[in-house]
Amino acid sequence: MRLLRALWQDEHGVILSAEMVLIGTLGVVGATVGLSAIAQSVGDEMTDLARSFRSLDQSFHVEGVRVGKAWTAGSSFQQEPVEVSLKRLDADIERMTVDAEERADKAAATQKKEAEKRALQEKKMEEMKAEPKKADPKKEAPRKKKPKDKDRETAADLEA
């Protein structure tokens, strides 16, 4: 129990808030760079895997068989050359990469426009709050009520 109390009250090795901010910033930056590197590595590995699948030659030829009056037809498949297939794969990967970058650019531009629009709206709201309220010309000052007939007679009687 004494040991726990002593550790609790010990101030050696205390991390100050400025140090915590620095450590947190480095951690976030490091995690961002690390995740970016992982994403790039996974993409590269997937490209290698696709290229290896495309490199497999799946061509085949099976002769037909005839035994007496029974027979089976033969079958065959000739795969296109690996070099042609890999060139097409590389072109597809490049096209998809460019498409993804364009979509990311469009999304960033859209977000920027929305942020600018929100900032403009907030600025207008602040200006409206800061402006003194002007009298609306359509709204008139409240009118005094006209006295009813009974009130008029009473007023006339009072004057006489």
C-alpha positions in Angstrom: 0.0 0.0 0.0 2.9 2.3 0.9 4.5 1.6 -2.5 1.3 2.5 -4.4 1.0 5.8 -2.4 4.6 6.6 -3.0 4.2 5.9 -6.8 1.1 8.0 -6.9 2.8 11.0 -5.2 6.0 10.6 -7.2 6.4 13.4 -9.8 9.5 12.0 -11.5 8.8 11.3 -15.2 5.7 13.6 -15.3 4.8 14.5 -18.8 3.9 18.2 -19.3 1.0 19.2 -21.5 3.3 20.7 -24.2 5.2 17.4 -24.3 1.9 15.6 -24.7 0.9 17.8 -27.6 4.2 17.1 -29.3 4.0 13.4 -28.7 0.4 13.3 -29.9 1.3 15.3 -33.0 4.2 13.0 -33.8 1.9 10.0 -33.2 -0.7 11.2 -35.6 1.8 12.2 -38.3 3.5 8.9 -37.9 0.3 6.9 -38.1 -0.8 8.9 -41.2 2.5 8.2 -43.0 2.5 4.6 -41.9 -1.1 4.0 -43.2 -0.2 5.7 -46.5 2.8 3.3 -46.8 0.6 0.3 -46.0 -2.0 1.4 -48.5 0.7 1.7 -51.2 2.2 -1.6 -50.3 -1.2 -3.4 -50.4 -1.9 -1.8 -53.8 1.5 -3.0 -55.1 0.9 -6.5 -53.8 -2.5 -6.7 -55.4 -1.0 -5.6 -58.7 1.7 -8.3 -58.4 -1.0 -10.9 -57.6 -3.1 -9.8 -60.6 0.0 -10.0 -62.9 0.8 -13.5 -61.6 -2.8 -14.7 -62.3 -2.6 -13.2 -65.8 0.7 -15.0 -66.3 -0.8 -18.4 -65.8 -1.3 -20.1 -69.1 -4.7 -21.8 -69.1 -4.5 -23.1 -72.7 -5.5 -26.7 -73.2 -6.4 -29.2 -75.9 -8.2 -32.5 -75.4 -8.5 -34.9 -78.3 -11.8 -36.5 -79.0 -12.1 -40.3 -78.3 -13.8 -42.9 -80.5 -14.5 -46.4 -79.3 -16.6 -48.5 -81.6 -19.7 -46.4 -82.5 -19.4 -44.2 -79.4 -17.3 -41.0 -79.5 -16.7 -37.8 -77.6 -15.8 -34.5 -79.1 -12.5 -32.9 -78.4 -12.1 -29.5 -76.9 -9.5 -26.8 -76.8 -8.8 -23.2 -75.6 -5.9 -21.0 -76.6 -5.1 -18.2 -74.2 -3.8 -14.9 -75.7 0.0 -14.4 -75.2 1.0 -13.4 -71.7 2.8 -10.3 -72.9 -0.5 -9.0 -74.5 -2.5 -9.9 -71.5 -0.1 -8.2 -69.1 0.0 -5.0 -71.3 -3.8 -4.9 -71.2 -3.8 -5.4 -67.4 -1.3 -2.6 -66.9 -3.4 -0.3 -69.0 -6.5 -1.2 -66.9 -4.6 -0.6 -63.7 -3.4 2.8 -65.0 -6.9 3.8 -66.1 -8.4 2.8 -62.7 -5.6 4.8 -60.9 -6.3 7.9 -63.0 -10.0 7.5 -62.5 -9.6 7.2 -58.7 -7.3 10.3 -58.6 -9.9 12.3 -60.6 -12.7 11.2 -58.3 -10.6 12.2 -55.3 -9.8 15.6 -56.9 -13.5 16.2 -57.7 -14.5 15.2 -54.1 -11.9 17.6 -52.7 -13.1 20.4 -55.0 -16.7 19.8 -53.9 -15.7 19.9 -50.3 -13.8 23.1 -50.8 -16.8 24.7 -52.5 -19.1 23.6 -49.7 -16.7 25.0 -47.1 -16.5 28.3 -48.9 -20.3 28.4 -49.2 -20.7 27.7 -45.4 -18.1 30.4 -44.6 -19.9 32.9 -46.8 -23.2 32.0 -45.1 -21.6 32.4 -41.7 -20.1 35.7 -42.7 -23.5 37.0 -43.8 -25.1 35.8 -40.6 -22.4 37.7 -38.6 -23.0 40.8 -40.7 -26.7 40.6 -40.1 -26.2 40.2 -36.4 -23.8 43.2 -36.3 -26.1 45.6 -38.4 -28.5 47.8 -36.4 -32.0 46.9 -37.1 -33.7 49.3 -39.6 -37.3 50.1 -39.5 -39.2 48.2 -42.2 -41.0 50.7 -44.4 -43.9 48.3 -44.9 -44.5 48.1 -41.2 -46.0 51.2 -39.8 -46.1 52.5 -36.3 -49.0 51.2 -34.3 -52.0 53.5 -34.7 -54.1 54.8 -31.9 -57.5 53.4 -31.7 -60.3 55.6 -32.8 -62.9 56.3 -30.1 -66.2 54.5 -30.6 -69.4 56.5 -31.0 -70.2 56.2 -27.3 -66.7 57.5 -26.5 -67.2 60.4 -28.9 -70.4 61.5 -27.3 -68.8 61.3 -23.9 -65.9 63.4 -25.2 -68.3 65.9 -26.7 -70.3 66.1 -23.4 -67.1 66.7 -21.5 -66.2 69.7 -23.7 -69.6 71.4 -23.2 
